[in-house]
Amino acid sequence: MFDAASQARRRNGPRGHFDPWLLVALVGLASLGVVMVASSSIAVADSQDLGAFYFLRRHLVFLGIGMVAAGLAMRTELRLLEKFAFPLLALAFVLLLAVFVPHLGMRINGARRWLNLLVTTFQPVEAVKLILVIYIASYLVRHRVNVETRFLGLIKPIAVAGIIVLLLLAQPDFGSATLVIAVTIAMVWLGGARPIFLFLMGLPLMPLLYIAATGESYRMKRLTSFLDPWKDPFNDGFQLTQSLMAIGRGEWDGVGLGSSVLKLSYLPEAHTDFIFAVIGEELGLAGVVLVIGLFALAVWRGLQMGLKGVDVNQRFAGYVAFGVSLMLAMQAIVSVGVNLGALPTKGLTLPLISYGGSSMVLTCAMAGVLLRATFEINRALDARQMATRMPAAVTAADANAAVLPRDAEAA
């Protein structure tokens, strides 16, 4: 009798499920990315004699690998990631240092950001983004009281982020460095840190960021061209002016899918950094609103599930949901802002949409981790609801048991 009851409880135990709205938003972004990479990369591939659909085929391969990575992440308990947070952090430092190893690290366009894996290249910072989120989430769980009440409780995560930023600036990769700082501060704040502590902790970083932003001539040119791109539209302001013209041509409903003119060797990196400009030209304001709406839906659901995770004491899952959502949101904001001329050029791709190898695979893995977090949070929510329903069911069963003997006596 006891065994049967326990088996019934296991079969009818709390069930988790992936957030459907988040899944729809992520699949929608990836699907739109396939269409826009196909449209924006044909001219680039033809100009390099690679075949019209060279980049599309590679994009589909990377997306397929990314889907496998996402599937594995969705089936992996988050407690395993929490358990191996420290080894993963050590791996992140090894990857960032490996780009400086001769013959292993690759220098492209003056930057050492890639590893040579013989058959392909790999950009370590894409993996570091996810690892950083996992480490900070585990730290916030282990040191929640110190983070909420003590200034010194913030030193370790900020120091870890600072070391990563220094390694990124040495590559150099100013865009990713800024992203790491922003996500770290936001996660710690959502973890309960006092704003005054964050302000005091961030003060020493301000001069460092200023020096990094103005220390190289090409970064200064990006800043000046951002402020007035039309002053030198054929040199320093070329990228931004072409992007603005592309978006302006799209007007309300676009010039039509595949009909972009600016992607024909005018707009640099049309299938990667400036793919949003091609979307604006071909799909118009409708396409721009669609992209921003899908990102807003994904980030909103991720942050909402993060709050629910903290509420049901699934703190690690909640903080992971916060971190991944913020990483996607801030990278999307920077990419869209660069294309619209609201931010200086940073070289960040549009997540799940731009063509990319390691960026696509690791972004899919990050999305899989986020979906896994929603699964475990929903499972905890279901367990809470079952716990509240159980006393009522027990009371009803006791009442029935009390009535049965009286009925038997009457018979």
C-alpha positions in Angstrom: 0.0 0.0 0.0 2.8 2.4 0.9 4.8 1.5 -2.3 1.8 2.1 -4.5 1.2 5.5 -2.9 4.8 6.6 -3.3 4.7 5.5 -7.0 1.5 7.5 -7.5 3.2 10.5 -6.0 6.2 10.1 -8.3 4.0 9.8 -11.4 1.9 12.8 -10.4 4.8 14.8 -9.0 5.7 18.3 -10.0 6.3 18.8 -13.7 8.4 21.4 -15.5 7.9 22.9 -18.9 9.8 25.3 -21.1 8.3 28.8 -21.3 6.4 28.7 -24.6 6.5 32.5 -25.3 10.3 32.5 -24.8 10.6 29.6 -27.1 8.5 31.3 -29.8 10.6 34.4 -29.6 13.9 32.6 -29.8 12.8 30.4 -32.7 11.4 33.5 -34.5 14.7 35.3 -34.2 16.7 32.4 -35.5 14.3 31.8 -38.4 14.4 35.5 -39.4 18.2 35.3 -39.2 18.3 32.5 -41.8 16.2 34.5 -44.2 18.2 37.7 -43.7 21.6 36.0 -43.9 20.5 34.4 -47.2 19.4 37.9 -48.5 22.4 39.9 -47.2 25.3 37.6 -47.9 24.8 36.8 -51.6 26.6 39.9 -52.9 29.4 39.4 -50.4 29.9 35.8 -51.4 29.8 36.6 -55.1 32.4 39.4 -54.7 34.8 36.8 -53.1 34.0 34.1 -55.8 32.7 31.8 -53.1 29.3 31.0 -54.6 26.0 32.8 -54.0 24.9 30.7 -51.0 28.3 30.0 -49.3 27.6 32.0 -46.2 24.0 30.7 -46.0 25.2 27.1 -46.1 27.8 27.8 -43.4 25.2 29.7 -41.3 22.8 26.7 -41.5 25.6 24.3 -40.4 26.5 26.5 -37.4 22.8 26.9 -36.6 22.4 23.1 -36.7 25.3 22.7 -34.3 23.9 25.4 -32.1 20.5 23.6 -32.0 22.3 20.5 -30.8 24.1 22.5 -28.1 20.8 24.1 -27.1 19.1 20.7 -26.9 21.9 19.4 -24.7 21.7 22.5 -22.5 17.9 22.1 -22.2 18.4 18.5 -20.9 21.2 19.4 -18.4 20.2 20.1 -14.7 21.4 23.5 -13.7 22.9 22.1 -10.5 25.7 20.5 -12.6 26.6 24.0 -14.1 26.5 25.4 -10.6 28.7 22.6 -9.3 31.3 23.2 -12.0 31.2 27.0 -11.9 34.8 27.3 -10.8 36.3 24.9 -13.4 34.3 26.7 -16.1 35.7 30.1 -14.9 39.3 28.7 -15.1 38.5 27.5 -18.6 37.3 31.0 -19.5 40.7 32.5 -18.4 42.6 29.8 -20.4 40.6 30.5 -23.5 41.1 34.3 -23.2 44.9 33.8 -22.7 45.1 31.2 -25.6 44.5 33.9 -28.2 47.9 35.3 -27.4 49.7 32.0 -28.0 51.6 32.1 -31.4 50.1 29.9 -34.1 47.1 29.1 -31.9 45.7 32.7 -31.7 44.8 34.4 -34.9 45.2 38.1 -35.7 42.4 39.4 -38.0 42.0 43.1 -38.8 44.6 43.9 -36.1 42.8 42.1 -33.3 43.7 38.8 -31.6 40.2 37.4 -30.8 40.2 34.1 -32.5 41.6 30.6 -32.0 42.7 28.5 -35.0 41.0 25.1 -34.8 42.3 24.0 -38.2 38.9 23.3 -39.7 37.4 26.5 -38.4 38.0 29.5 -36.1 36.6 30.0 -32.6 36.1 33.3 -30.7 36.6 32.5 -27.0 34.6 35.6 -25.7 31.4 34.0 -26.9 31.9 31.1 -24.4 33.2 33.5 -21.7 29.9 35.4 -21.8 27.9 32.3 -20.7 30.6 31.1 -18.3 30.6 34.6 -16.6 26.8 34.4 -16.1 27.1 30.9 -14.6 29.9 32.0 -12.2 28.1 35.2 -11.0 24.9 33.3 -10.5 26.6 30.7 -8.4 28.4 33.4 -6.4 25.1 35.2 -5.7 23.6 32.0 -4.4 26.6 31.2 -2.1 27.2 34.7 -0.8 23.7 36.2 -0.9 23.9 37.8 2.5 27.3 39.4 2.0 26.2 40.7 -1.4 23.1 42.3 0.1 24.7 43.8 3.2 28.5 44.3 2.7 30.6 46.3 0.4 33.3 43.7 0.4 30.8 41.1 -0.8 31.0 42.7 -4.2 34.7 42.6 -4.6 35.1 39.1 -5.9 32.6 39.1 -8.8 33.7 42.6 -9.8 37.3 41.6 -9.7 36.6 38.5 -11.9 34.8 40.7 -14.4 37.7 43.2 -14.2 40.3 40.6 -15.1 38.2 39.4 -18.0 37.8 43.0 -19.2 41.6 43.6 -19.1 42.1 40.4 -21.2 39.5 41.6 -23.7 41.0 45.1 -23.9 44.4 43.5 -24.6 43.0 41.7 -27.7 41.4 44.4 -28.2 37.7 43.9 -27.9 36.2 47.1 -26.4 32.6 46.1 -27.3 32.6 42.8 -25.4 34.5 44.4 -22.5 31.7 46.9 -22.1 29.1 44.2 -22.3 30.8 42.2 -19.6 30.9 45.1 -17.2 27.3 46.1 -17.8 25.9 42.5 -17.3 28.1 41.9 -14.2 26.8 45.1 -12.5 23.2 44.4 -13.5 23.3 40.9 -12.2 24.8 41.9 -8.9 22.2 44.6 -8.5 19.4 42.2 -9.2 21.1 39.9 -6.7 20.4 42.4 -4.0 23.5 44.6 -3.9 23.0 48.2 -2.7 23.2 50.8 -5.5 25.6 52.9 -3.5 28.0 50.0 -3.2 27.9 49.5 -7.0 28.5 53.1 -7.6 31.6 53.2 -5.4 32.8 49.9 -6.9 32.4 51.3 -10.4 34.2 54.6 -9.9 37.7 53.1 -10.5 36.5 51.6 -13.7 35.4 54.9 -15.2 39.0 56.2 -15.9 39.9 52.7 -17.2 37.1 52.8 -19.7 37.8 56.3 -20.8 41.5 55.5 -21.4 40.5 52.4 -23.3 38.0 54.3 -25.4 40.3 57.1 -26.3 43.7 55.4 -26.1 43.7 54.2 -29.7 43.4 56.4 -32.8 40.8 54.2 -34.5 38.5 54.3 -31.4 38.7 58.1 -31.4 37.8 58.1 -35.1 34.8 55.9 -34.3 33.7 58.3 -31.6 34.1 61.4 -33.8 32.4 59.8 -36.8 29.5 58.7 -34.6 29.0 62.3 -33.5 29.0 63.6 -37.1 29.2 60.8 -39.7 28.3 63.1 -42.6 31.4 65.2 -41.9 33.5 62.5 -43.6 31.0 60.1 -45.3 33.5 58.4 -47.6 36.1 57.6 -44.9 35.6 57.5 -41.1 31.8 57.9 -41.4 31.3 55.5 -44.3 29.9 52.6 -42.3 27.4 54.7 -40.4 26.2 56.8 -43.3 25.6 53.7 -45.4 23.7 52.1 -42.6 21.5 55.2 -42.1 20.8 55.4 -45.8 19.8 51.7 -45.9 17.4 52.1 -43.0 16.1 55.4 -44.5 15.3 53.7 -47.9 13.2 51.1 -46.2 10.5 53.6 -45.0 7.4 51.9 -43.7 7.2 48.5 -45.5 10.7 48.2 -47.1 11.9 47.9 -50.6 11.2 44.1 -50.6 13.0 41.0 -49.5 16.2 40.6 -51.5 15.9 44.1 -53.1 18.4 46.0 -50.9 20.8 48.2 -52.9 23.2 49.1 -50.0 24.2 45.5 -49.4 25.7 45.4 -52.9 29.3 46.2 -51.8 28.3 49.5 -50.2 27.3 48.5 -46.7 30.3 46.9 -44.9 29.7 43.6 -43.0 26.1 43.5 -44.3 25.6 39.9 -43.2 27.1 40.3 -39.7 27.5 43.7 -37.9 25.1 45.6 -40.1 22.5 43.0 -40.9 19.9 45.1 -39.0 20.4 47.9 -41.6 19.5 45.4 -44.4 16.4 44.4 -42.4 15.4 48.0 -42.2 15.9 48.5 -45.9 14.2 45.4 -47.2 11.5 45.0 -44.6 11.1 48.6 -43.5 9.8 49.8 -40.2 7.6 46.7 -40.0 10.7 44.5 -40.0 12.5 46.7 -37.5 9.5 46.5 -35.1 9.3 42.8 -35.6 13.0 42.3 -34.6 12.8 44.6 -31.6 9.5 43.0 -30.6 10.9 39.5 -30.6 13.9 40.6 -28.6 11.7 42.4 -26.1 9.4 39.4 -25.7 12.4 37.0 -25.1 14.0 39.4 -22.6 10.8 40.2 -20.8 9.9 36.5 -20.4 13.5 35.7 -19.3 13.5 38.4 -16.6 10.0 37.5 -15.5 10.9 33.9 -15.1 14.0 35.0 -13.2 11.9 36.9 -10.7 9.7 33.8 -10.3 12.8 31.7 -9.7 14.0 33.9 -6.9 10.4 33.8 -5.4 10.3 30.0 -5.3 13.8 29.7 -4.0 15.3 28.5 -7.3 17.9 31.3 -7.0 20.5 29.8 -9.3 18.0 29.3 -12.0 16.6 32.8 -11.4 20.0 34.5 -11.6 20.9 32.5 -14.7 17.7 33.7 -16.3 18.6 37.2 -15.3 22.1 37.0 -16.7 21.3 35.3 -20.0 18.4 37.7 -20.6 20.6 40.7 -19.9 23.4 39.4 -22.1 21.0 39.0 -25.0 19.3 42.3 -24.4 22.4 44.4 -24.1 24.1 42.9 -27.1 21.0 43.5 -29.1 20.7 47.1 -27.9 24.3 47.8 -28.8 23.9 46.2 -32.3 20.7 48.0 -33.1 22.1 51.2 -31.6 25.2 51.1 -33.8 23.0 50.5 -36.9 20.8 53.4 -36.1 23.7 55.8 -35.3 22.7 56.0 -31.6 26.0 54.3 -30.4 29.6 54.2 -31.8 30.6 51.2 -33.9 31.4 48.3 -31.6 31.6 45.2 -33.9 28.9 43.2 -32.0 26.7 40.9 -34.0 22.9 40.8 -33.6 22.2 37.6 -31.5 20.6 34.7 -33.4 20.3 36.8 -36.6 23.7 37.8 -37.8 25.9 35.3 -39.6 28.5 33.8 -37.4 30.2 30.6 -36.3 31.1 30.6 -32.6 28.7 33.4 -31.9 25.7 31.5 -33.3 26.7 28.2 -31.6 27.3 29.8 -28.2 24.2 32.0 -28.4 22.1 29.0 -29.1 23.7 27.2 -26.1 23.0 30.3 -24.0 19.4 30.2 -25.1 19.2 26.5 -24.2 20.5 27.3 -20.7 17.8 30.0 -20.4 15.1 27.6 -21.5 16.4 25.0 -19.0 16.1 27.7 -16.2 12.5 28.3 -17.1 11.9 24.5 -17.0 13.2 24.2 -13.5 11.5 27.3 -12.3 8.1 26.1 -13.6 8.8 22.8 -12.0 9.3 24.5 -8.6 6.1 26.6 -9.2 4.2 23.4 -9.9 5.6 21.8 -6.7 4.4 24.8 -4.7 0.9 24.6 -6.2 0.8 20.9 -5.4 1.8 21.6 -1.8 -1.0 24.1 -1.4 -3.6 21.7 -2.9 -2.5 18.7 -0.8 -3.8 19.9 2.6 -7.3 20.5 1.1 -7.2 17.0 -0.4 -6.1 15.4 2.8 -8.9 17.2 4.7 -11.5 16.0 2.2 -10.2 12.4 2.5 -10.4 12.6 6.3 -14.0 13.8 6.1 -15.0 11.0 3.9 -13.3 8.5 6.1 -15.2 9.8 9.1 -18.5 9.5 7.3 -18.0 6.0 6.1 -18.1 4.3 9.6 -21.4 6.1 10.4 -22.9 4.9 7.2 -21.8 1.3 8.0 -23.4 1.5 11.4 -26.7 2.7 9.9 -26.6 -0.2 7.5 
